Amino acid sequence: MALANTPKPPYYAVIFTSQHTGKEKEEYGRTSAKMVDLANKQPGFLGVDSVRDESGKGITSVYWKDKESIDAWRNHPKHKKVKKRGRAIWYENYFLRIAKVEKDYGKI
């Protein structure tokens, strides 16, 4: 897995933490990959980092140019449908946070 190569700040991070129920893991994996592909085609999408451990705990950070891009993604019809399925089947619990990235540094 490659790390997201984001531009110079400022930009936004949507941080989704979750506990997977363990149900329908194969469907979840396929659907998750489709959502990343779809997000990648949206205006303002900058990248994504995602991990999930053996217990099902996961953290996904999706990076966006601005708040308008986040709102457009949140309201995308296909994304809305998948979010509904996630709440009903895949996530035991979850939390979403939106943060403005003002500084970043590292090595890629």
SEVEX-139324 format. One record per residue (C-alpha): residue number from 1; residue in three letters; x, y, z. Coordinates in pm, whole numbers. Layout:
BEGIN
   nr  rest      px      py      pz
  NUM   ala       X       Y       Z
...
***
This chain:
BEGIN
   nr  rest      px      py      pz
    1   met       0       0       0
    2   ala     136     339     -99
    3   leu      98     640     126
    4   ala    -105     933      -4
    5   asn     114    1198    -161
    6   thr     -77    1514     -72
    7   pro       0    1869    -186
    8   lys     125    2144      40
    9   pro    -130    2245     303
   10   pro    -383    2370     365
   11   tyr    -621    2088     274
   12   tyr    -872    1875     465
   13   ala    -869    1524     608
   14   val   -1182    1318     665
   15   ile   -1082    1060     925
   16   phe   -1309     759     955
   17   thr   -1245     519    1243
   18   ser   -1452     203    1267
   19   gln   -1497    -140    1414
   20   his   -1599    -393    1149
   21   thr   -1865    -646    1242
   22   gly   -1685    -923    1052
   23   lys   -1993    -976     833
   24   glu   -1962   -1004     455
   25   lys   -1589    -928     449
   26   glu   -1546   -1008      79
   27   glu   -1831    -779     -26
   28   tyr   -1694    -511     204
   29   gly   -1349    -535      46
   30   arg   -1485    -512    -308
   31   thr   -1715    -223    -220
   32   ser   -1442     -36     -37
   33   ala   -1214     -61    -341
   34   lys   -1495      66    -566
   35   met   -1552     364    -335
   36   val   -1182     456    -345
   37   asp   -1190     437    -727
   38   leu   -1503     654    -735
   39   ala   -1360     908    -487
   40   asn   -1044     927    -695
   41   lys   -1255    1061    -985
   42   gln   -1418    1335    -776
   43   pro   -1306    1698    -799
   44   gly   -1093    1793    -501
   45   phe    -987    1436    -408
   46   leu    -621    1433    -303
   47   gly    -558    1081    -171
   48   val    -638     818      87
   49   asp    -459     618     356
   50   ser    -635     319     510
   51   val    -551      38     753
   52   arg    -749    -233     930
   53   asp    -614    -476    1190
   54   glu    -708    -839    1252
   55   ser    -968    -741    1514
   56   gly   -1152    -533    1253
   57   lys   -1054    -190    1386
   58   gly    -981      45    1098
   59   ile    -872     399    1027
   60   thr    -920     562     688
   61   ser    -806     916     616
   62   val    -932    1071     294
   63   tyr    -775    1398     187
   64   trp    -969    1672       7
   65   lys    -887    2012    -138
   66   asp   -1169    2195      41
   67   lys   -1495    2164     233
   68   glu   -1701    2186     -87
   69   ser   -1529    1872    -219
   70   ile   -1608    1691     107
   71   asp   -1974    1796      87
   72   ala   -1999    1681    -275
   73   trp   -1855    1340    -181
   74   arg   -2082    1308     122
   75   asn   -2383    1369    -103
   76   his   -2273    1152    -397
   77   pro   -2562     906    -464
   78   lys   -2343     593    -483
   79   his   -2151     692    -172
   80   lys   -2474     760      18
   81   lys   -2602     412     -72
   82   val   -2281     245      48
   83   lys   -2278     446     373
   84   lys   -2628     320     448
   85   arg   -2519     -40     391
   86   gly   -2211      15     607
   87   arg   -2418     138     902
   88   ala   -2660    -154     864
   89   ile   -2416    -442     804
   90   trp   -2044    -369     823
   91   tyr   -1982    -133    1113
   92   glu   -2032    -226    1475
   93   asn   -1942     133    1556
   94   tyr   -1772     422    1381
   95   phe   -1675     784    1415
   96   leu   -1604    1049    1152
   97   arg   -1385    1353    1202
   98   ile   -1303    1636     963
   99   ala    -985    1834    1018
  100   lys    -802    2110     837
  101   val    -441    2013     774
  102   glu    -226    2318     827
  103   lys     112    2148     834
  104   asp     251    1818     716
  105   tyr     596    1670     668
  106   gly     751    1334     605
  107   lys     932    1119     355
  108   ile     773     948      57
***
